[in-house]
Amino acid sequence: MLERASTSQRLSGYGLRRALMAGIQRVVARRDEINRINVFPVADGDTGTNMAFTLGAVMAAIQGRRQGHAGELLRRAASEAIDGARGNSGAILAQFLQGLSEHLGPARRLTPESLALATAAGSLSAREALAEPREGTILSVIHAFSSEWNRQALAGARDFRSGFTAALERAREALRETPQQLPALREAGVVDAGALGFVDLLEGIEEFMRSGKGVLRGAPPLRQAEPGVDAPVLHGAAETHRFCTECVVSADAVDRLALKAALLAMPLTSLVLAGTRDKVRVHAHLDDPRALFEACARFGRISSEKADDMVRQADSAAQSRERVAIVTDSGADMPPEEMERLAIHLVPVRVSFGSRDYLDKVSLSAREFFRELRESPVPPRTSQPPPGDFRRLFEFLLSHHRDLVYVGLSRMLSGTLQSGESAAARVDAARARVVDSCHGGAAQGLLAMDAAAAAAAGWDAPRIAARVTEMVPRTHLFAVVKDLKYGVRGGRAPKAALPLQRWLGLIPLIRNRPNGRLGIGGALFGRENLPERFAAAVARRLDPSKSWRLLVCHCDCIEDGEALRRALRERIPKVEADWLIEAGSGIGAHAGPGSLVLGVQEAVPLSVPAG
């Protein structure tokens, strides 16, 4: 431990562990404030959440270990930071820890002088990780801190507290100077958010060094927003790209210079490469996440892919805290323009073809999916998002909204809903409500859109969640599958069904069941005029006195989709709204090209109880 923190000349792994935990806990506790002032490089309000996630990975690695070896503790901390880094500031902080760890190497105990020199190495490593370093950011504050600590060490400071405290004061001064260095900060009247997070980390460490206190039991929950208090409207740097994209590249030896050159040839900004010889975390802002993932895959195995929609995050940060945020997963199919209009947030399902993984509807569009489906010798596989994907989004949204409602893919179709439930329990189950849509595809999308319309109308979270549950039996999914070979290949249809379809010319009519599963709801014979006959079959099952919303999804067969849409309008007397889109991978992987999917929802006005 820190032997007499005020005069300690050597620091063991035990003391380092407790000091780091105290600093991390302070950042986690202050993440809402860091989010609130997030301006640069884009005002998307997630820097605090990203830094908390990055340092949370470090916390998870070190808090359960009684590690007396300081060098080994820092090595583990740096490695976990690289794996768990989120966002621009998180990646920079991870590379700072990596540079610090590499400089110290196998040292069992640390002296003030050795740790001061190591922070200088970490500062340089962090700066070199950026393609375009900017002053007035976390880089400036890290540099100021490390420079002052080294100056103190050279001046003869031989205990941790005096040198560290003087360096911390210089870091605070550098933080106050950031608005003079970046116009975006000066215009908004705030300091840099990432730099504030770094100072919070140092202040937590200093508090422990001074008093031996500061380590809390577990991470504090997200604070409830104060009534009537909104974050200021911030205008950050002009960000020209949509997605904050990240992945980890692993190999025996990653050629970082070649990787950097390849990425700099792409239309992107905010490039950060943080890591080691065999593992590099890539962070960048661009419009096409798939292009970045494909470029990175040429240099090693890629993992931990993510792509956050910065435009939607910025819009969410600018909304009133009173508005409930609506989340769904990419198992839901929705018109993109409605997602934008209704501010619906999406957690992507994973889709894989062989060894290549994609983020559904983010790094793999519906059109690209169907091309892969036709050409790939192996069937696609879909897998639920890990709870961390939900948790990252939930944390962000709850820092800007009082509550959120997640409208999830049917529990009977996937484990995706359970991932959302796990994340909600870890974040704040009282504010993050999870509702089983008992549907997928177009029907789930209609339910998410209805929930978002209620949120826009000012409904609170309990009322929105109740509305979704009440609308589930008023929402239906129908599909016709032209070729069962894709369902057979993916294991969703029995092998015997394929020859029966081909011999008898049967086109199965799929529909949802009350238990959340899909089943056979009839059959059509032959392919001639299939859209019109499908429309007739659906119309017979709907109450003509009611008004309906229709969402037609085609599986790479837009002409049939258009024909189905026209035929439905001719046969259903009251249609409040209808859309035509391409089906996503959740349905397309099992239905295959040529299939048609239809979501139908009773149009119950928001002013009228749905029950």
MOVENPE-V849027 format. One record per residue. N is the residue number from 1. RES is the residue in one small letter. PSI is psi in radians with two decimals (NA if undefined). OMEGA is omega in whole degrees, 0 to 359 (* if undefined). D_CENTER is the distance of its C-alpha to the mean C-alpha in Angstrom with 1 decimal. Layout:
N/RES/PSI/OMEGA/D_CENTER
N/RES/PSI/OMEGA/D_CENTER
This chain:
1/m/3.13/175/37.1
2/l/1.89/181/37.8
3/e/1.88/183/41.6
4/r/1.37/191/42.7
5/a/-0.53/184/39.7
6/s/-0.45/184/42.0
7/t/0.17/186/44.1
8/s/2.36/177/42.0
9/q/-0.17/177/42.7
10/r/2.45/184/40.6
11/l/2.13/178/37.2
12/s/3.04/176/36.4
13/g/-0.55/180/33.1
14/y/-0.84/179/33.7
15/g/-0.68/179/33.9
16/l/-0.73/180/31.0
17/r/-0.84/182/28.7
18/r/-0.67/179/29.7
19/a/-0.79/179/29.5
20/l/-0.74/181/25.9
21/m/-0.67/178/24.8
22/a/-0.74/178/26.5
23/g/-0.74/181/24.7
24/i/-0.75/181/21.2
25/q/-0.60/179/22.1
26/r/-0.73/179/23.1
27/v/-0.77/180/19.8
28/v/-0.74/180/17.9
29/a/-0.47/185/20.6
30/r/0.19/188/20.4
31/r/-0.56/178/16.7
32/d/-0.76/180/17.3
33/e/-0.67/178/20.1
34/i/-0.76/176/18.2
35/n/-0.72/188/15.5
36/r/-0.57/184/18.6
37/i/0.20/183/20.2
38/n/1.97/182/17.4
39/v/-0.79/190/19.2
40/f/2.45/2/19.1
41/p/-0.18/175/18.1
42/v/2.50/184/16.4
43/a/1.18/182/16.6
44/d/0.06/169/13.0
45/g/0.56/183/13.5
46/d/0.14/183/10.8
47/t/-0.74/179/13.0
48/g/-0.77/178/14.2
49/t/-0.74/181/11.0
50/n/-0.74/179/10.1
51/m/-0.66/178/13.8
52/a/-0.69/177/13.9
53/f/-0.77/180/11.3
54/t/-0.87/181/13.3
55/l/-0.45/175/16.5
56/g/-0.62/176/15.5
57/a/-0.67/176/15.5
58/v/-0.80/180/18.9
59/m/-0.81/181/20.1
60/a/-0.54/183/19.4
61/a/-0.51/188/21.4
62/i/-0.35/190/24.4
63/q/-0.47/180/25.0
64/g/0.15/185/26.7
65/r/2.23/175/28.8
66/r/1.28/188/32.2
67/q/1.99/180/32.1
68/g/-0.20/183/35.2
69/h/1.87/186/34.6
70/a/-0.76/180/32.8
71/g/-0.72/179/32.1
72/e/-0.66/178/30.5
73/l/-0.77/179/28.4
74/l/-0.61/178/27.1
75/r/-0.78/178/26.6
76/r/-0.74/180/24.3
77/a/-0.78/181/22.5
78/a/-0.75/181/21.9
79/s/-0.78/180/20.9
80/e/-0.58/177/18.3
81/a/-0.71/177/17.0
82/i/-0.79/181/16.7
83/d/-0.66/186/14.8
84/g/0.06/185/12.4
85/a/2.44/177/12.3
86/r/2.31/175/9.4
87/g/3.03/183/10.4
88/n/-0.94/182/14.0
89/s/-0.61/178/15.8
90/g/-0.72/179/14.1
91/a/-0.69/178/15.3
92/i/-0.76/179/18.6
93/l/-0.70/178/19.1
94/a/-0.71/180/18.5
95/q/-0.56/174/21.1
96/f/-0.83/179/23.4
97/l/-0.63/179/23.5
98/q/-0.79/178/24.0
99/g/-0.68/178/26.9
100/l/-0.79/181/28.4
101/s/-0.77/181/28.3
102/e/-0.63/181/29.9
103/h/-0.71/183/32.6
104/l/-0.53/177/33.6
105/g/-2.31/188/33.6
106/p/0.25/184/35.4
107/a/2.22/180/36.9
108/r/-0.67/178/37.3
109/r/2.62/184/38.0
110/l/2.50/173/37.1
111/t/2.80/177/39.5
112/p/-0.68/182/38.7
113/e/-0.76/181/39.8
114/s/-0.66/180/37.8
115/l/-0.59/176/34.6
116/a/-0.77/178/35.4
117/l/-0.64/180/35.9
118/a/-0.62/178/32.7
119/t/-0.59/176/30.7
120/a/-0.71/177/32.3
121/a/-0.69/178/31.2
122/g/-0.67/178/27.6
123/s/-0.79/179/27.9
124/l/-0.74/180/29.2
125/s/-0.72/179/26.7
126/a/-0.73/180/23.8
127/r/-0.70/181/25.6
128/e/-0.30/180/26.3
129/a/-0.32/183/22.6
130/l/2.42/176/22.2
131/a/-0.62/181/23.6
132/e/1.44/180/24.6
133/p/2.46/179/25.1
134/r/2.38/174/25.6
135/e/2.71/183/27.7
136/g/0.19/180/26.8
137/t/-2.97/177/23.4
138/i/-0.54/179/22.6
139/l/-0.76/182/24.7
140/s/-0.71/182/27.8
141/v/-0.69/175/27.5
142/i/-0.77/180/27.0
143/h/-0.77/181/30.1
144/a/-0.75/180/32.1
145/f/-0.87/184/31.5
146/s/-0.66/180/32.4
147/s/-0.76/181/35.4
148/e/-0.66/179/36.8
149/w/-0.69/177/36.5
150/n/-0.66/178/38.2
151/r/-0.72/178/40.9
152/q/-0.71/180/41.5
153/a/-0.74/179/41.8
154/l/-0.48/180/44.3
155/a/-0.08/175/46.2
156/g/0.05/178/46.8
157/a/2.21/186/44.2
158/r/0.11/174/44.2
159/d/2.72/186/42.2
160/f/-0.71/189/38.4
161/r/-0.83/186/38.6
162/s/-0.80/180/40.7
163/g/-0.75/181/38.9
164/f/-0.74/182/35.4
165/t/-0.74/178/36.3
166/a/-0.70/179/37.9
167/a/-0.65/178/34.9
168/l/-0.73/179/32.6
169/e/-0.65/177/34.9
170/r/-0.63/177/34.6
171/a/-0.67/177/30.8
172/r/-0.71/178/31.1
173/e/-0.77/179/33.5
174/a/-0.64/177/31.2
175/l/-0.77/180/28.4
176/r/-0.41/181/30.9
177/e/-0.23/186/31.8
178/t/-0.64/179/28.4
179/p/-0.44/177/29.1
180/q/-0.25/183/32.2
181/q/-0.45/180/30.4
182/l/2.07/181/27.6
183/p/-0.62/181/28.8
184/a/-0.64/178/25.4
185/l/-0.74/181/25.7
186/r/-0.74/180/29.4
187/e/-0.68/182/28.9
188/a/-0.26/180/26.4
189/g/0.64/181/28.5
190/v/2.85/171/25.9
191/v/2.99/180/25.4
192/d/2.33/185/22.5
193/a/-0.78/179/19.5
194/g/-0.68/178/18.8
195/a/-0.68/177/22.5
196/l/-0.72/179/22.7
197/g/-0.68/179/20.2
198/f/-0.73/178/22.4
199/v/-0.67/176/25.5
200/d/-0.72/177/24.2
201/l/-0.82/180/23.7
202/l/-0.69/181/27.3
203/e/-0.63/176/28.6
204/g/-0.71/178/27.4
205/i/-0.76/182/29.1
206/e/-0.68/177/32.2
207/e/-0.74/178/32.5
208/f/-0.74/179/32.6
209/m/-0.61/184/35.2
210/r/-0.70/188/37.3
211/s/-0.19/185/37.4
212/g/0.14/181/35.9
213/k/2.94/175/33.5
214/g/-0.31/179/29.9
215/v/2.11/181/28.2
216/l/2.86/177/26.8
217/r/1.73/179/26.3
218/g/2.90/180/22.6
219/a/2.38/177/19.9
220/p/2.62/179/20.9
221/p/2.85/174/19.0
222/l/2.39/181/17.4
223/r/2.51/176/20.5
224/q/2.34/178/21.5
225/a/2.49/179/21.8
226/e/2.42/181/25.5
227/p/2.28/175/27.2
228/g/0.06/182/27.7
229/v/2.07/178/25.9
230/d/2.69/174/23.3
231/a/2.62/178/21.6
232/p/2.69/175/23.7
233/v/2.02/185/23.0
234/l/2.48/177/21.9
235/h/1.90/183/22.6
236/g/-2.89/178/21.0
237/a/2.66/181/21.9
238/a/1.78/181/22.1
239/e/2.16/185/18.8
240/t/-0.06/183/19.7
241/h/2.79/189/16.5
242/r/-0.70/190/13.6
243/f/2.35/167/10.5
244/c/1.89/192/9.4
245/t/2.42/181/9.6
246/e/2.69/170/10.1
247/c/2.92/175/12.0
248/v/2.28/177/14.9
249/v/2.17/181/18.4
250/s/2.43/177/21.0
251/a/2.96/176/24.8
252/d/-0.64/177/28.2
253/a/1.82/180/28.3
254/v/2.20/177/25.6
255/d/1.56/188/27.5
256/r/-0.64/179/25.4
257/l/-0.76/179/27.9
258/a/-0.69/178/27.8
259/l/-0.78/180/24.0
260/k/-0.75/180/23.9
261/a/-0.73/180/26.6
262/a/-0.69/182/25.0
263/l/-0.63/179/21.8
264/l/-0.32/176/23.9
265/a/-0.13/181/25.7
266/m/2.77/177/22.6
267/p/1.57/182/21.8
268/l/2.94/176/19.1
269/t/3.01/175/19.0
270/s/0.73/181/17.7
271/l/2.23/175/18.2
272/v/2.28/174/18.0
273/l/1.88/182/19.2
274/a/2.34/177/19.2
275/g/-2.71/186/20.8
276/t/-2.97/180/24.1
277/r/-0.61/186/26.6
278/d/0.01/182/24.8
279/k/2.13/182/21.1
280/v/2.21/172/19.3
281/r/2.20/180/15.7
282/v/2.27/176/15.3
283/h/2.34/178/13.4
284/a/2.76/173/14.3
285/h/2.20/178/14.0
286/l/3.03/182/15.3
287/d/-0.34/186/15.6
288/d/1.52/180/15.7
289/p/-0.61/182/13.0
290/r/-0.69/181/15.4
291/a/-0.71/179/18.2
292/l/-0.77/180/16.5
293/f/-0.70/180/15.7
294/e/-0.68/177/19.3
295/a/-0.76/180/20.8
296/c/-0.60/182/19.3
297/a/-0.33/178/20.5
298/r/-0.21/184/24.0
299/f/0.02/178/24.0
300/g/-2.98/177/22.8
301/r/2.36/179/20.5
302/i/2.56/180/16.9
303/s/3.07/176/14.2
304/s/0.67/179/10.7
305/e/2.45/172/9.5
306/k/2.71/176/6.1
307/a/1.86/180/6.4
308/d/2.35/181/5.3
309/d/1.77/184/8.4
310/m/-0.54/179/10.5
311/v/-0.81/180/13.3
312/r/-0.63/177/11.8
313/q/-0.76/179/10.5
314/a/-0.69/177/14.0
315/d/-0.73/181/15.7
316/s/-0.73/180/14.1
317/a/-0.48/182/15.3
318/a/-0.22/181/18.6
319/q/2.85/176/19.2
320/s/2.48/176/21.4
321/r/-0.39/183/20.2
322/e/-0.39/182/22.4
323/r/2.29/179/20.3
324/v/2.32/177/18.3
325/a/2.44/180/14.7
326/i/2.28/181/14.3
327/v/2.50/169/11.4
328/t/-3.12/177/12.1
329/d/2.98/186/11.0
330/s/0.04/168/12.3
331/g/-0.37/178/15.5
332/a/2.37/174/16.5
333/d/2.25/182/18.4
334/m/2.67/173/18.9
335/p/2.27/181/20.6
336/p/-0.64/182/18.2
337/e/-0.52/177/20.5
338/e/-0.64/175/20.3
339/m/-0.75/179/16.5
340/e/-0.87/184/17.1
341/r/-0.68/185/20.1
342/l/0.01/177/18.8
343/a/0.88/179/15.4
344/i/2.29/180/13.5
345/h/2.51/188/9.7
346/l/2.32/171/8.5
347/v/2.07/186/6.5
348/p/2.41/170/8.2
349/v/2.68/176/11.0
350/r/2.40/176/12.4
351/v/2.33/180/15.7
352/s/2.46/170/18.3
353/f/1.82/185/21.7
354/g/-2.19/183/23.7
355/s/-0.03/184/22.0
356/r/2.17/181/19.5
357/d/2.61/178/16.0
358/y/2.76/169/13.8
359/l/2.00/184/10.6
360/d/2.28/178/12.4
361/k/0.14/176/13.1
362/v/-1.10/176/11.0
363/s/0.06/177/13.0
364/l/1.92/179/15.6
365/s/2.91/178/17.3
366/a/-0.72/181/19.7
367/r/-0.75/178/22.7
368/e/-0.61/179/21.6
369/f/-0.83/182/20.9
370/f/-0.54/175/24.4
371/r/-0.79/177/25.9
372/e/-0.68/182/24.5
373/l/-0.69/180/25.7
374/r/-0.60/189/29.1
375/e/-0.44/186/29.4
376/s/2.35/178/27.8
377/p/-0.24/180/30.4
378/v/2.55/181/27.9
379/p/2.64/177/26.2
380/p/2.69/174/22.4
381/r/2.41/176/20.5
382/t/2.52/178/17.5
383/s/2.59/184/15.6
384/q/2.61/175/13.3
385/p/2.53/175/9.7
386/p/2.70/180/10.1
387/p/-0.52/180/10.1
388/g/-0.58/178/7.9
389/d/-0.75/178/4.8
390/f/-0.76/184/6.6
391/r/-0.73/180/7.9
392/r/-0.77/180/5.5
393/l/-0.74/180/5.2
394/f/-0.77/179/8.8
395/e/-0.81/181/9.9
396/f/-0.87/185/9.2
397/l/-0.66/181/10.8
398/l/-0.23/173/13.6
399/s/-0.18/180/14.5
400/h/-0.22/182/15.4
401/h/2.65/178/16.7
402/r/-0.70/186/19.1
403/d/2.90/172/17.5
404/l/2.73/174/15.1
405/v/2.19/177/15.9
406/y/2.08/178/13.9
407/v/1.79/193/16.1
408/g/2.76/175/15.6
409/l/2.47/184/17.1
410/s/2.31/179/20.6
411/r/-0.51/182/21.0
412/m/-0.14/181/23.9
413/l/-0.38/187/22.1
414/s/2.83/174/19.0
415/g/0.13/182/17.5
416/t/-0.74/181/14.2
417/l/-0.68/180/15.6
418/q/-0.61/176/16.5
419/s/-0.73/177/13.0
420/g/-0.70/178/12.1
421/e/-0.72/178/15.5
422/s/-0.76/180/15.0
423/a/-0.74/181/12.0
424/a/-0.69/180/14.0
425/a/-0.62/181/17.0
426/r/-0.52/182/15.6
427/v/-1.20/179/14.3
428/d/1.65/186/17.1
429/a/-0.44/180/18.5
430/a/-0.43/183/20.8
431/r/-0.33/178/18.3
432/a/1.73/183/15.6
433/r/2.33/181/17.6
434/v/2.22/182/16.9
435/v/2.22/176/19.3
436/d/2.07/180/20.3
437/s/-0.28/185/21.0
438/c/0.35/182/23.4
439/h/3.08/170/22.6
440/g/3.13/175/20.5
441/g/-2.37/186/20.5
442/a/-0.61/181/22.4
443/a/-0.75/176/23.5
444/q/-0.70/178/20.0
445/g/-0.74/178/19.2
446/l/-0.68/179/22.4
447/l/-0.71/178/21.6
448/a/-0.70/179/18.2
449/m/-0.69/178/20.1
450/d/-0.70/178/22.9
451/a/-0.72/181/20.8
452/a/-0.60/176/19.3
453/a/-0.67/177/22.9
454/a/-0.70/178/23.9
455/a/-0.74/179/21.3
456/a/-0.47/179/22.7
457/a/-0.03/176/26.1
458/g/0.19/179/25.5
459/w/2.62/177/25.4
460/d/2.98/188/24.1
461/a/-0.80/179/21.6
462/p/-0.68/181/24.4
463/r/-0.66/178/26.1
464/i/-0.79/180/23.1
465/a/-0.71/178/22.4
466/a/-0.66/179/26.1
467/r/-0.76/179/26.2
468/v/-0.84/181/23.6
469/t/-0.70/181/25.7
470/e/-0.49/181/28.9
471/m/-0.23/182/27.7
472/v/-0.89/180/26.7
473/p/-0.18/177/30.4
474/r/0.13/181/30.9
475/t/2.39/187/28.2
476/h/2.65/176/29.1
477/l/2.30/176/28.0
478/f/2.63/177/30.6
479/a/2.58/170/30.6
480/v/2.32/186/33.3
481/v/1.95/183/32.8
482/k/-0.65/185/35.2
483/d/1.98/183/34.8
484/l/-0.02/185/34.0
485/k/-0.53/180/33.8
486/y/-0.67/176/30.0
487/g/-0.67/177/29.8
488/v/-0.77/181/32.4
489/r/-0.62/180/30.8
490/g/-0.02/177/27.5
491/g/0.12/181/29.5
492/r/-0.23/179/28.9
493/a/2.49/180/32.5
494/p/2.59/182/35.7
495/k/-0.57/182/37.6
496/a/-0.35/183/40.7
497/a/-0.53/185/39.0
498/l/-0.90/178/38.9
499/p/-0.56/178/42.7
500/l/-0.72/179/43.4
501/q/-0.75/184/41.3
502/r/-0.66/181/43.1
503/w/-0.71/186/46.6
504/l/-0.19/181/46.4
505/g/0.51/182/44.2
506/l/2.38/172/42.0
507/i/1.85/183/38.7
508/p/2.46/175/36.9
509/l/1.96/182/35.6
510/i/2.47/174/32.4
511/r/2.83/181/31.4
512/n/2.68/174/29.4
513/r/2.77/182/31.1
514/p/-0.44/182/31.0
515/n/0.05/179/29.5
516/g/-0.01/177/26.3
517/r/3.02/174/27.5
518/l/2.57/179/28.8
519/g/3.04/179/32.5
520/i/2.21/180/35.4
521/g/0.32/181/36.8
522/g/-2.97/180/39.6
523/a/2.66/174/40.4
524/l/2.52/182/41.6
525/f/2.21/176/44.3
526/g/2.84/183/44.0
527/r/-0.19/184/41.7
528/e/2.31/179/44.0
529/n/0.65/185/42.7
530/l/-0.80/180/39.7
531/p/-0.74/182/37.5
532/e/-0.73/180/40.6
533/r/-0.59/176/41.4
534/f/-0.77/179/37.8
535/a/-0.71/180/37.9
536/a/-0.71/180/41.2
537/a/-0.69/179/40.0
538/v/-0.78/183/37.1
539/a/-0.62/179/39.3
540/r/-0.39/183/41.8
541/r/-0.05/183/39.2
542/l/2.54/178/38.3
543/d/2.02/184/40.4
544/p/-0.25/180/41.9
545/s/-0.20/182/42.5
546/k/2.76/177/38.8
547/s/2.53/187/36.4
548/w/2.63/169/33.3
549/r/2.38/185/30.0
550/l/2.31/175/29.5
551/l/1.85/181/26.6
552/v/2.24/177/27.9
553/c/2.20/178/25.8
554/h/2.56/178/27.6
555/c/1.42/179/26.9
556/d/0.68/178/28.0
557/c/1.21/188/31.1
558/i/-0.58/180/30.9
559/e/-0.76/177/34.7
560/d/-0.64/178/34.7
561/g/-0.77/179/31.8
562/e/-0.68/179/33.8
563/a/-0.69/178/36.9
564/l/-0.74/180/35.2
565/r/-0.79/179/34.0
566/r/-0.77/184/37.6
567/a/-0.63/178/39.2
568/l/-0.73/180/37.1
569/r/-0.59/180/38.1
570/e/-0.52/189/41.7
571/r/-0.32/181/41.7
572/i/2.03/187/39.6
573/p/-0.69/186/41.6
574/k/1.85/177/38.9
575/v/1.98/181/35.6
576/e/-0.70/181/33.6
577/a/2.61/176/30.9
578/d/2.60/182/29.9
579/w/2.74/175/27.4
580/l/2.13/179/27.3
581/i/2.98/175/24.2
582/e/2.38/181/23.5
583/a/2.62/178/22.3
584/g/-3.10/186/19.0
585/s/-0.48/182/18.9
586/g/-0.72/176/18.8
587/i/-0.78/186/22.4
588/g/-0.56/181/23.4
589/a/-0.52/185/23.2
590/h/-0.49/179/25.9
591/a/-0.68/178/27.8
592/g/2.87/180/28.1
593/p/2.52/178/29.3
594/g/-0.22/181/31.9
595/s/2.76/177/30.6
596/l/2.39/181/30.2
597/v/2.47/183/27.9
598/l/2.21/170/28.6
599/g/2.33/182/26.9
600/v/2.30/181/29.5
601/q/2.34/175/29.1
602/e/2.32/183/32.0
603/a/1.50/179/31.8
604/v/2.05/182/32.3
605/p/2.55/181/32.4
606/l/-0.42/181/30.1
607/s/-0.16/182/33.3
608/v/2.27/177/34.7
609/p/2.40/183/33.5
610/a/-0.38/184/32.1
611/g/NA/*/34.0
